[in-house]
Amino acid sequence: MFSTNSAIAFTSLRLATSPSTQALNIDDLWGSLKDKAEVMLPPQDMVYQMREFGIKDPNGYALIPGEDISEK
């Protein structure tokens, strides 16, 4: 079951991303969300070739978007 708060968080996330025909720019997304959510993990490059950050939505669920950096 989803609460209204979760829907709002996911709607905000979707609006902050690039159009689906373009790659997600994780740093742009971070810039638009960092002051609006509880930060769990700031952006960083992971050993498995992803750049990720972690935030919590209003219900306390972890959201961890990532960008493939294997070809950068």
C-alpha positions in Angstrom: 0.0 0.0 0.0 1.3 3.4 -0.9 0.6 6.6 1.0 0.1 10.0 -0.5 3.6 11.1 0.7 5.3 8.3 -1.3 3.5 9.3 -4.4 4.7 12.9 -3.9 8.3 11.9 -3.4 8.3 9.7 -6.6 6.5 12.4 -8.6 9.2 14.9 -7.5 11.9 12.5 -8.4 10.5 11.9 -11.9 10.1 15.6 -12.6 13.7 16.3 -11.6 15.2 13.8 -14.0 16.1 14.2 -17.7 13.7 13.0 -20.4 13.7 9.2 -20.8 15.6 9.5 -24.1 18.6 11.0 -22.3 20.8 9.6 -19.7 20.2 10.5 -16.1 22.6 13.1 -14.8 23.0 12.1 -11.1 24.7 15.3 -10.1 21.8 17.4 -11.5 19.3 15.2 -9.7 21.3 15.5 -6.5 21.3 19.3 -6.8 17.5 19.4 -7.1 16.9 17.0 -4.2 19.6 17.4 -1.6 17.8 20.2 0.3 14.4 18.5 0.1 15.1 15.2 1.7 17.1 13.5 4.4 20.5 12.6 3.0 21.8 9.1 3.6 24.7 9.1 1.3 26.2 12.0 -0.7 27.1 11.4 -4.4 30.0 9.1 -4.9 31.5 6.8 -7.5 31.1 3.2 -6.5 33.6 0.3 -7.4 30.9 -1.3 -9.5 31.0 1.7 -12.0 27.9 3.6 -10.8 27.7 7.1 -9.4 25.0 7.0 -6.7 23.5 9.0 -3.7 21.0 8.0 -1.1 18.1 9.9 0.3 15.0 9.0 2.4 11.5 9.7 1.2 8.9 11.2 3.6 7.9 7.7 4.7 11.5 6.8 5.6 12.1 4.5 2.5 15.6 4.7 1.0 15.9 5.9 -2.6 19.2 5.4 -4.3 19.3 6.6 -7.9 22.4 5.9 -9.9 24.2 6.7 -13.1 26.3 4.2 -15.1 29.9 5.7 -15.3 31.6 2.7 -16.9 32.2 4.5 -20.2 33.3 7.8 -18.7 
